[in-house]
Amino acid sequence: MDTSDDLPMPPYVTTEDVVFALRAVSVHAPEQRPDGQRCRKDQAAHPCRLHRWGRRVLTKRGLTDGQIQTLLSGGTVALR
């Protein structure tokens, strides 16, 4: 996977960045296709660049995979 086109990271991750990142991860979720996993939004190979950006932002904020899943399913977690 070529990551040279990845979106730039914010210098520090704000609460607003977390909201945008959660939306990116949610909207650009994987969908199984005959040719493999594709982004449900733009049909690019999954993970697409917006999904990767969202995951990187959330990880930079210190969220674990479990916390990200909780937020995506409508739950709450304490942000540091």
N, CA, C and O atoms as CSV, one atom per row, in Angstrom:
chain,resi,resn,atom,element,x,y,z
A,1,MET,N,N,0.840,-1.169,0.000
A,1,MET,CA,C,0.000,0.000,0.000
A,1,MET,C,C,0.887,1.235,0.000
A,1,MET,O,O,1.801,1.347,0.816
A,2,ASP,N,N,0.618,2.169,-0.919
A,2,ASP,CA,C,1.387,3.399,-1.017
A,2,ASP,C,C,0.818,4.419,-0.046
A,2,ASP,O,O,-0.337,4.827,-0.170
A,3,THR,N,N,1.632,4.830,0.920
A,3,THR,CA,C,1.169,5.818,1.904
A,3,THR,C,C,1.768,7.189,1.641
A,3,THR,O,O,1.671,8.073,2.492
A,4,SER,N,N,2.388,7.388,0.475
A,4,SER,CA,C,3.000,8.675,0.166
A,4,SER,C,C,1.961,9.773,-0.034
A,4,SER,O,O,2.296,10.956,0.020
A,5,ASP,N,N,0.707,9.397,-0.263
A,5,ASP,CA,C,-0.348,10.399,-0.441
A,5,ASP,C,C,-1.147,10.633,0.840
A,5,ASP,O,O,-2.213,11.247,0.803
A,6,ASP,N,N,-0.631,10.141,1.984
A,6,ASP,CA,C,-1.359,10.309,3.244
A,6,ASP,C,C,-1.560,11.781,3.575
A,6,ASP,O,O,-0.715,12.629,3.286
A,7,LEU,N,N,-2.683,12.050,4.178
A,7,LEU,CA,C,-2.996,13.408,4.603
A,7,LEU,C,C,-2.097,13.813,5.761
A,7,LEU,O,O,-1.716,12.968,6.571
A,8,PRO,N,N,-1.751,15.102,5.850
A,8,PRO,CA,C,-0.877,15.537,6.936
A,8,PRO,C,C,-1.602,15.478,8.287
A,8,PRO,O,O,-2.814,15.669,8.385
A,9,MET,N,N,-0.812,15.208,9.301
A,9,MET,CA,C,-1.342,15.161,10.663
A,9,MET,C,C,-1.379,16.566,11.251
A,9,MET,O,O,-0.530,17.395,10.925
A,10,PRO,N,N,-2.357,16.843,12.117
A,10,PRO,CA,C,-2.354,18.132,12.811
A,10,PRO,C,C,-1.185,18.166,13.798
A,10,PRO,O,O,-0.762,17.117,14.284
A,11,PRO,N,N,-0.658,19.354,14.099
A,11,PRO,CA,C,0.476,19.443,15.026
A,11,PRO,C,C,0.138,18.913,16.417
A,11,PRO,O,O,0.991,18.322,17.079
A,12,TYR,N,N,-1.067,19.115,16.852
A,12,TYR,CA,C,-1.595,18.514,18.075
A,12,TYR,C,C,-3.056,18.220,17.813
A,12,TYR,O,O,-3.691,18.901,17.009
A,13,VAL,N,N,-3.593,17.222,18.476
A,13,VAL,CA,C,-4.941,16.733,18.179
A,13,VAL,C,C,-5.940,17.355,19.145
A,13,VAL,O,O,-5.885,17.130,20.354
A,14,THR,N,N,-6.853,18.142,18.585
A,14,THR,CA,C,-7.904,18.779,19.378
A,14,THR,C,C,-9.139,17.878,19.421
A,14,THR,O,O,-9.210,16.867,18.722
A,15,THR,N,N,-10.095,18.259,20.242
A,15,THR,CA,C,-11.367,17.526,20.300
A,15,THR,C,C,-12.059,17.575,18.939
A,15,THR,O,O,-12.674,16.594,18.521
A,16,GLU,N,N,-11.961,18.701,18.253
A,16,GLU,CA,C,-12.564,18.822,16.920
A,16,GLU,C,C,-11.913,17.840,15.940
A,16,GLU,O,O,-12.598,17.235,15.115
A,17,ASP,N,N,-10.588,17.686,16.035
A,17,ASP,CA,C,-9.897,16.705,15.192
A,17,ASP,C,C,-10.407,15.298,15.464
A,17,ASP,O,O,-10.573,14.505,14.537
A,18,VAL,N,N,-10.656,14.983,16.738
A,18,VAL,CA,C,-11.181,13.659,17.105
A,18,VAL,C,C,-12.539,13.445,16.451
A,18,VAL,O,O,-12.813,12.360,15.938
A,19,VAL,N,N,-13.387,14.459,16.463
A,19,VAL,CA,C,-14.713,14.347,15.842
A,19,VAL,C,C,-14.567,14.089,14.338
A,19,VAL,O,O,-15.228,13.207,13.790
A,20,PHE,N,N,-13.701,14.860,13.677
A,20,PHE,CA,C,-13.477,14.664,12.238
A,20,PHE,C,C,-12.902,13.276,11.957
A,20,PHE,O,O,-13.305,12.617,10.998
A,21,ALA,N,N,-11.965,12.837,12.789
A,21,ALA,CA,C,-11.333,11.529,12.600
A,21,ALA,C,C,-12.341,10.401,12.771
A,21,ALA,O,O,-12.337,9.445,11.995
A,22,LEU,N,N,-13.200,10.500,13.775
A,22,LEU,CA,C,-14.230,9.470,13.976
A,22,LEU,C,C,-15.157,9.394,12.774
A,22,LEU,O,O,-15.552,8.309,12.348
A,23,ARG,N,N,-15.496,10.547,12.235
A,23,ARG,CA,C,-16.364,10.566,11.049
A,23,ARG,C,C,-15.647,9.914,9.867
A,23,ARG,O,O,-16.251,9.135,9.129
A,24,ALA,N,N,-14.373,10.225,9.686
A,24,ALA,CA,C,-13.604,9.639,8.579
A,24,ALA,C,C,-13.543,8.124,8.707
A,24,ALA,O,O,-13.737,7.413,7.721
A,25,VAL,N,N,-13.278,7.624,9.904
A,25,VAL,CA,C,-13.177,6.174,10.115
A,25,VAL,C,C,-14.535,5.511,9.904
A,25,VAL,O,O,-14.617,4.415,9.349
A,26,SER,N,N,-15.591,6.173,10.346
A,26,SER,CA,C,-16.938,5.618,10.217
A,26,SER,C,C,-17.416,5.597,8.767
A,26,SER,O,O,-17.911,4.577,8.286
A,27,VAL,N,N,-17.268,6.712,8.082
A,27,VAL,CA,C,-17.756,6.839,6.703
A,27,VAL,C,C,-16.893,6.030,5.733
A,27,VAL,O,O,-17.409,5.479,4.760
A,28,HIS,N,N,-15.600,5.956,5.987
A,28,HIS,CA,C,-14.684,5.255,5.088
A,28,HIS,C,C,-14.367,3.857,5.628
A,28,HIS,O,O,-13.209,3.446,5.699
A,29,ALA,N,N,-15.409,3.154,5.998
A,29,ALA,CA,C,-15.303,1.803,6.566
A,29,ALA,C,C,-15.107,0.774,5.460
A,29,ALA,O,O,-15.410,1.038,4.296
A,30,PRO,N,N,-14.597,-0.408,5.830
A,30,PRO,CA,C,-14.376,-1.437,4.808
A,30,PRO,C,C,-15.676,-2.103,4.373
A,30,PRO,O,O,-16.638,-2.216,5.133
A,31,GLU,N,N,-15.661,-2.532,3.132
A,31,GLU,CA,C,-16.784,-3.279,2.560
A,31,GLU,C,C,-16.166,-4.396,1.720
A,31,GLU,O,O,-15.304,-4.139,0.880
A,32,GLN,N,N,-16.598,-5.611,1.944
A,32,GLN,CA,C,-16.036,-6.745,1.198
A,32,GLN,C,C,-16.582,-6.760,-0.221
A,32,GLN,O,O,-17.793,-6.708,-0.431
A,33,ARG,N,N,-15.689,-6.830,-1.181
A,33,ARG,CA,C,-16.028,-6.910,-2.598
A,33,ARG,C,C,-15.352,-8.140,-3.175
A,33,ARG,O,O,-14.455,-8.695,-2.540
A,34,PRO,N,N,-15.754,-8.582,-4.358
A,34,PRO,CA,C,-15.096,-9.745,-4.969
A,34,PRO,C,C,-13.579,-9.567,-5.118
A,34,PRO,O,O,-12.828,-10.541,-5.064
A,35,ASP,N,N,-13.138,-8.325,-5.305
A,35,ASP,CA,C,-11.698,-8.078,-5.476
A,35,ASP,C,C,-11.000,-7.705,-4.171
A,35,ASP,O,O,-9.856,-7.251,-4.190
A,36,GLY,N,N,-11.679,-7.893,-3.035
A,36,GLY,CA,C,-11.074,-7.603,-1.731
A,36,GLY,C,C,-11.809,-6.494,-1.006
A,36,GLY,O,O,-12.868,-6.041,-1.439
A,37,GLN,N,N,-11.229,-6.067,0.103
A,37,GLN,CA,C,-11.876,-5.009,0.879
A,37,GLN,C,C,-11.692,-3.667,0.189
A,37,GLN,O,O,-10.591,-3.306,-0.228
A,38,ARG,N,N,-12.799,-2.935,0.077
A,38,ARG,CA,C,-12.809,-1.618,-0.540
A,38,ARG,C,C,-13.463,-0.644,0.442
A,38,ARG,O,O,-14.243,-1.040,1.308
A,39,CYS,N,N,-13.129,0.633,0.287
A,39,CYS,CA,C,-13.755,1.677,1.088
A,39,CYS,C,C,-15.210,1.802,0.659
A,39,CYS,O,O,-15.511,1.896,-0.531
A,40,ARG,N,N,-16.102,1.804,1.630
A,40,ARG,CA,C,-17.534,1.892,1.338
A,40,ARG,C,C,-17.891,3.233,0.712
A,40,ARG,O,O,-18.863,3.316,-0.039
A,41,LYS,N,N,-17.134,4.280,0.999
A,41,LYS,CA,C,-17.442,5.629,0.496
A,41,LYS,C,C,-16.877,5.892,-0.901
A,41,LYS,O,O,-17.605,6.329,-1.793
A,42,ASP,N,N,-15.582,5.628,-1.092
A,42,ASP,CA,C,-14.970,6.008,-2.366
A,42,ASP,C,C,-14.452,4.827,-3.198
A,42,ASP,O,O,-13.849,5.035,-4.251
A,43,GLN,N,N,-14.680,3.596,-2.738
A,43,GLN,CA,C,-14.323,2.374,-3.452
A,43,GLN,C,C,-12.820,2.174,-3.640
A,43,GLN,O,O,-12.414,1.307,-4.414
A,44,ALA,N,N,-11.989,2.951,-2.956
A,44,ALA,CA,C,-10.538,2.747,-2.990
A,44,ALA,C,C,-10.211,1.497,-2.181
A,44,ALA,O,O,-11.029,1.033,-1.387
A,45,ALA,N,N,-9.020,0.957,-2.384
A,45,ALA,CA,C,-8.587,-0.176,-1.567
A,45,ALA,C,C,-8.614,0.255,-0.093
A,45,ALA,O,O,-8.174,1.350,0.259
A,46,HIS,N,N,-9.139,-0.629,0.748
A,46,HIS,CA,C,-9.232,-0.300,2.173
A,46,HIS,C,C,-7.978,-0.749,2.893
A,46,HIS,O,O,-7.498,-1.849,2.620
A,47,PRO,N,N,-7.424,0.039,3.793
A,47,PRO,CA,C,-7.937,1.333,4.246
A,47,PRO,C,C,-7.541,2.463,3.289
A,47,PRO,O,O,-6.386,2.566,2.875
A,48,CYS,N,N,-8.511,3.302,2.947
A,48,CYS,CA,C,-8.240,4.446,2.083
A,48,CYS,C,C,-7.513,5.523,2.896
A,48,CYS,O,O,-7.355,5.393,4.110
A,49,ARG,N,N,-7.081,6.566,2.227
A,49,ARG,CA,C,-6.276,7.570,2.923
A,49,ARG,C,C,-7.037,8.304,4.013
A,49,ARG,O,O,-6.435,8.665,5.024
A,50,LEU,N,N,-8.337,8.542,3.854
A,50,LEU,CA,C,-9.090,9.207,4.929
A,50,LEU,C,C,-9.270,8.292,6.133
A,50,LEU,O,O,-9.227,8.756,7.272
A,51,HIS,N,N,-9.470,7.017,5.900
A,51,HIS,CA,C,-9.570,6.074,7.020
A,51,HIS,C,C,-8.229,5.998,7.751
A,51,HIS,O,O,-8.190,6.020,8.981
A,52,ARG,N,N,-7.132,5.910,6.997
A,52,ARG,CA,C,-5.799,5.880,7.629
A,52,ARG,C,C,-5.546,7.142,8.435
A,52,ARG,O,O,-5.031,7.074,9.551
A,53,TRP,N,N,-5.907,8.302,7.876
A,53,TRP,CA,C,-5.724,9.570,8.581
A,53,TRP,C,C,-6.518,9.569,9.881
A,53,TRP,O,O,-5.996,9.944,10.931
A,54,GLY,N,N,-7.777,9.147,9.813
A,54,GLY,CA,C,-8.613,9.115,11.013
A,54,GLY,C,C,-8.028,8.223,12.093
A,54,GLY,O,O,-7.985,8.607,13.262
A,55,ARG,N,N,-7.581,7.047,11.714
A,55,ARG,CA,C,-6.973,6.127,12.689
A,55,ARG,C,C,-5.698,6.716,13.289
A,55,ARG,O,O,-5.458,6.588,14.490
A,56,ARG,N,N,-4.885,7.356,12.458
A,56,ARG,CA,C,-3.642,7.953,12.970
A,56,ARG,C,C,-3.931,9.085,13.945
A,56,ARG,O,O,-3.253,9.213,14.965
A,57,VAL,N,N,-4.930,9.906,13.642
A,57,VAL,CA,C,-5.310,11.007,14.536
A,57,VAL,C,C,-5.797,10.444,15.872
A,57,VAL,O,O,-5.392,10.918,16.933
A,58,LEU,N,N,-6.658,9.443,15.819
A,58,LEU,CA,C,-7.208,8.870,17.051
A,58,LEU,C,C,-6.120,8.196,17.879
A,58,LEU,O,O,-6.125,8.278,19.108
A,59,THR,N,N,-5.196,7.535,17.210
A,59,THR,CA,C,-4.076,6.901,17.916
A,59,THR,C,C,-3.173,7.964,18.542
A,59,THR,O,O,-2.710,7.814,19.673
A,60,LYS,N,N,-2.930,9.039,17.789
A,60,LYS,CA,C,-2.100,10.130,18.323
A,60,LYS,C,C,-2.744,10.746,19.563
A,60,LYS,O,O,-2.043,11.202,20.466
A,61,ARG,N,N,-4.075,10.761,19.607
A,61,ARG,CA,C,-4.786,11.302,20.770
A,61,ARG,C,C,-4.715,10.337,21.952
A,61,ARG,O,O,-5.085,10.694,23.070
A,62,GLY,N,N,-4.239,9.114,21.705
A,62,GLY,CA,C,-4.059,8.153,22.787
A,62,GLY,C,C,-5.182,7.148,22.929
A,62,GLY,O,O,-5.254,6.430,23.926
A,63,LEU,N,N,-6.065,7.090,21.935
A,63,LEU,CA,C,-7.185,6.154,22.001
A,63,LEU,C,C,-6.752,4.760,21.554
A,63,LEU,O,O,-5.992,4.610,20.597
A,64,THR,N,N,-7.243,3.754,22.253
A,64,THR,CA,C,-6.986,2.369,21.884
A,64,THR,C,C,-8.018,1.927,20.850
A,64,THR,O,O,-9.010,2.617,20.616
A,65,ASP,N,N,-7.773,0.767,20.230
A,65,ASP,CA,C,-8.760,0.227,19.277
A,65,ASP,C,C,-10.110,0.034,19.952
A,65,ASP,O,O,-11.150,0.327,19.363
A,66,GLY,N,N,-10.096,-0.460,21.190
A,66,GLY,CA,C,-11.346,-0.665,21.927
A,66,GLY,C,C,-12.094,0.635,22.170
A,66,GLY,O,O,-13.316,0.683,22.035
A,67,GLN,N,N,-11.373,1.683,22.524
A,67,GLN,CA,C,-12.013,2.982,22.748
A,67,GLN,C,C,-12.562,3.556,21.449
A,67,GLN,O,O,-13.631,4.165,21.439
A,68,ILE,N,N,-11.839,3.365,20.364
A,68,ILE,CA,C,-12.321,3.834,19.063
A,68,ILE,C,C,-13.619,3.113,18.707
A,68,ILE,O,O,-14.577,3.746,18.263
A,69,GLN,N,N,-13.658,1.794,18.899
A,69,GLN,CA,C,-14.877,1.028,18.617
A,69,GLN,C,C,-16.036,1.507,19.499
A,69,GLN,O,O,-17.170,1.614,19.032
A,70,THR,N,N,-15.751,1.793,20.764
A,70,THR,CA,C,-16.788,2.302,21.670
A,70,THR,C,C,-17.356,3.616,21.138
A,70,THR,O,O,-18.573,3.798,21.108
A,71,LEU,N,N,-16.490,4.521,20.722
A,71,LEU,CA,C,-16.946,5.802,20.191
A,71,LEU,C,C,-17.728,5.627,18.900
A,71,LEU,O,O,-18.740,6.297,18.694
A,72,LEU,N,N,-17.273,4.735,18.028
A,72,LEU,CA,C,-17.971,4.501,16.764
A,72,LEU,C,C,-19.357,3.906,16.969
A,72,LEU,O,O,-20.258,4.115,16.157
A,73,SER,N,N,-19.521,3.164,18.062
A,73,SER,CA,C,-20.830,2.556,18.321
A,73,SER,C,C,-21.730,3.455,19.176
A,73,SER,O,O,-22.793,3.029,19.628
A,74,GLY,N,N,-21.293,4.707,19.395
A,74,GLY,CA,C,-22.146,5.651,20.108
A,74,GLY,C,C,-21.854,5.789,21.582
A,74,GLY,O,O,-22.532,6.547,22.275
A,75,GLY,N,N,-20.857,5.072,22.083
A,75,GLY,CA,C,-20.493,5.154,23.491
A,75,GLY,C,C,-19.618,6.363,23.761
A,75,GLY,O,O,-19.335,7.162,22.868
A,76,THR,N,N,-19.200,6.479,24.995
A,76,THR,CA,C,-18.327,7.595,25.375
A,76,THR,C,C,-17.073,7.057,26.048
A,76,THR,O,O,-17.085,5.999,26.678
A,77,VAL,N,N,-16.009,7.801,25.901
A,77,VAL,CA,C,-14.752,7.519,26.595
A,77,VAL,C,C,-14.169,8.849,27.035
A,77,VAL,O,O,-14.468,9.887,26.445
A,78,ALA,N,N,-13.351,8.824,28.052
A,78,ALA,CA,C,-12.690,10.037,28.527
A,78,ALA,C,C,-11.494,10.334,27.626
A,78,ALA,O,O,-10.631,9.481,27.417
A,79,LEU,N,N,-11.458,11.537,27.105
A,79,LEU,CA,C,-10.327,11.962,26.273
A,79,LEU,C,C,-9.296,12.620,27.172
A,79,LEU,O,O,-9.635,13.382,28.078
A,80,ARG,N,N,-8.030,12.316,26.908
A,80,ARG,CA,C,-6.963,12.951,27.686
A,80,ARG,C,C,-6.651,14.315,27.142
A,80,ARG,O,O,-5.777,15.004,27.668
